[in-house]
Every structure is written in C-alpha cells, then in structure tokens.
C-alpha cells in the first residue's frame, strides 16, 4: 500500500465507497442521499485542505483522508481530519496507515493538535483506532447522531496534541 496526495483522477475510485458509506448513515453526519458533485466538493475542497489516498499496487483506491484546519483564523493551528476506507479493504490496516500518515502530515504542516468533532460513539472500530493513536474523548454530545438501526447515539469529540 502507498499513501500519496490525491488528484482529481482519484475521484472515480473514491466516489463509489464514499457514496456507500454515507448512504449507510452509520458513521458520517452528511445527508445520506448526497449527490456526486456535492460529495466531491466536500471531500476535495481545495486548499488549505489536503487529501490523500491509500492505493494498492494496481492503483486501486483503498481509502482516503482529508486534513484541514478545524477552525479558521486564531483556531487554525488545530487540525481536523476525516477518513474513509473502502469496505472491500476493511481489516487490512488501511485506516491505521492513513491515520498515522495524516498525523505525521499535520505535524509537518505545523499543526499543534488534531480534533475530531463528530465521531459516532457506536462506531467502535473507529473509536478504538483513534484511542490507539493517542486520541482522548474530550466531549460527548448526547444523542447527537441519528443512527439508522440504533436510534439516537452519542457523538464524541476526540483530541490529541501533536
């Protein structure tokens, strides 16, 4: 697996699994019926955001991550990141590799911390991954997410220094 900067040419490899993940409504606070142009604008917003992809030796996109300032102006020293791994690549270490890569990238770009604003508490694999990479829960929004099968579940705010 290689992790590299994403290009516009990667979008056709990202969109199918991004659409599937968002449509499932289990992990992202995006509208479940998101159309492709809106999805593309949200995932590939341009600077100051940076987007990377994890690809296999055939060039297939296994996962992707987006890094951007969590806030603008006086809050732009704290990074925010979003991650999506193709369900076909689940359990192969793609999320962990992307997480470590983006933490290194954020550090290299001068960010002092990283914060996730909305980690769905029922997404136990993601919560465990972020904890293993040094994140702690600094806030909880009770019933902040409407899960399609579990009903209202909490959203977690997770943070770590860099």
Number of C-alpha atoms within 10 A of each C-alpha: 16 14 20 14 13 19 11 8 8 17 18 11 18 22 18 12 19 24 16 14 18 19 16 14 18 18 21 19 16 12 11 15 13 14 11 14 10 10 19 17 10 12 22 18 14 11 9 9 15 20 23 21 29 23 19 14 8 7 13 14 24 25 27 28 23 22 22 23 20 17 12 10 7 7 10 15 19 22 28 22 21 18 21 21 24 20 13 10 14 12 11 11 12 24 25 16 16 24 20 14 17 25 22 13 14 24 16 11 11 12 20 15 18 25 20 19 19 20 24 25 21 17 12 11 12 17 19 11 14 22 15 11 14 12 19 17 16 13 13 17 16 12 14 16 24 17 19 10 8 10 9 13 16 18 23 23 19 21 22 20 15 16
